[in-house]
Amino acid sequence: MLLPLFRVGLVALLVGTAAQIAGAQTLQTGFADFGSDQTSPIEIEADELEVQDRNNVAVFSGNVTVKQKDAALQTARLIVHYAQSALPSDLARASDAPATNQNQRISKLEATGNVLLTSDGQAATGDSGIVDFDARSLSLNGNVTLTQEGNVITGDTLTVDLNTGIARVQSRSRVRVLLTPGGQTPKN
């Protein structure tokens, strides 16, 4: 399902290259599915967990994995930011109402340390990343590589609009694209 989107995006990328700045390219990815369904469970595993209730933050460290449906994220450290959802009127009056599963949701994930995001045959890596559920965006920063079936795109940053699935790869110097005919893995 997502493979044609990536290929269509690469064709659009190549066709539009002459009209764009050398340091930025736009394409479609399948990563828009990550976190798009707030009703699907998100599973997080790590070596250690520290909960900071007063800050609405949970810090996972050591071999962190996050899974939701077919998407997965791996990283060394993950900060999960919680936001309060709308409370029933009787609880809203109490300014210090306790957080419960019914009135709390994940608003943002901040990953640092060898971030790997995979979804339906695509993989993206970077030094750090943020999934902002409120802004409906995903970004990877630092040494970004996006791969699918032997095709590779590298740059400094990858940003994905989770509403549209449109991604933008940018680089201080130049974005590099390697297209392999038939999706074969390139030979060294």
N, C-alpha and C positions, 0 to 999 in steps of 0.2 A: 504494500500500500504506500509506504513512504519512499521507496526506491524511485518510482517515477518522479515524485516531487523533487528529489535531489537532482536527478538527471535533467529534468526540465529547468531547474534552477541553474545548473551548470551551463546549459545551452544559452539561457538568458544572460548569464554572466559573461560568456564569451562574446555574444552578439553585442552586448552593451558596453564592452570594455573600452571601445574607442570613444564612447561618449562620457565615460566616467573618469574621475581622478585616478591616477595610477595607484594611490595608496589605499583605496577603499573599493570593495566589491559587495554586491547584494545577491542573495540566493535564497532558495527555499530549503528548509530542513524539516526533519521529523521531530525535532526536539520540542515543538510547540505542545506536544502531548504531555510533557513532563509537568506535573502539577496543575494541569488544566481542569481536572475533575476533583474538586474539593470534597466530594462525597466518597471517593475511593480511599481506602486506607493507605497510609504511608508508613512503611516499616523501616526503622532505623536500628542498626546494630553498631556497637563500638566497644572498645576495651574499657572505656571509662565514661561516666556521665556526671555532670555537675549541674544541678538545677538552681537557678537564681530567681526565685519566685517574685521578689520585689521588682526585679527588672524585666519580668516576663521573658526570660531567656533560659535556654537549656544549652549547655556546651558538651558536645560529644567529642572525644579525642581517642586516637589510636585505631587505625584500620576501620574507619567509618564507612558503612555502606547504607545507602538510602534506596529503597525500592518502592515504586508505585506502578502498578500494571506492568507494562513491558519496558519501562524506563528504569535506569539505575544510575546512581551517582556514587563514586568512591573517592575518598579524600582522607587526609591525615587528621583534619580538625573541622568540625561543623558547629556553627552557632545557629540555633533555631530560635527565631523571634516569634513570640506569640502576641496576638492582638485580641482585645476583647471584642466580641461580637455584640450586637444589640441585646440588651438584657430585658427581661420582662419588667413592666412598669414598677412593680412592688420592689424589685431588687435594684432598679436604677436609682431609687431614692436614697439608698444606702451607698454613700460614696466609697466605702471600703468593703464592698461586696466581694466575697471570696471568688476566686477563679475556679470554675468547674469545667468539665468536659463539654457541658452544654453551652457555655458562653465564651469559649476560648477557641481560637483557630490559629494556624500557622500563617504568619504574614510574610516571612522572609527566611531564606536559608543562605548562610554565608559559609562557603567552603574555602579552606586554605591548605595548601600542601599537596601537590601532585593530583589535581582534580581530573577525574575521568568520568565522562557522562556518556552513557550508551542508550540507544533507543532504536529498536527495529532495524538492525544492520548498519547503523551509523555509530561513529564514535567521535568524541571531541575531547581534547585534553587541554589543560592550561595550568598555570601556577595557582590561580585562585578563581573563584566564581561566586556569583550571586543569583539566586532565583527569587525574584520579588513578586509575590503573588498579588499584592495590591496594585502594583504598576503593570502587572502582566508582562514581565520581561525576564529574560535570562541573559547573563553575560559571563564570559570567560575572559580572563586577562593574563597576559604574559605567556609567551611561547605557545600560542594556540595552534593546534593541528586538528583539522576536521577530515575524517576519512570515511569512505564507503566503497566497497568492492574494488580496491586498487586505486581509486581516485583520491587525491590528497589536496587539501587547501591549507596553507599556513599563513599566519599573520600574528599581529600583536594582540588583537581583541576580536571576540566574536560576540555580537549582540543579537538576540532573537526576540522578536515581538511575539508573545505567546498567543495573541489574538489571531494573527494572520499566518504565523509560521515563517515569515520572511526574516532572513538573517542577513547580517552585514559583517563582513570581515574587513578589518582595517589594520594598517601597519604603518609605522613611522617611515619605513623605506618603501617596500613594495610587497603586495600580496602575491604569493606564489601558488600556482595551480598546476597539478599534474593529472592529466586525464589519460586513463589507460583504456584502450579500445576493448570493448567487450567486458569491461570490469575485471580484467585479469590483474593479479598482483604483479607489480613490476619486478623484473629480474635484476639482481645486483650485478 
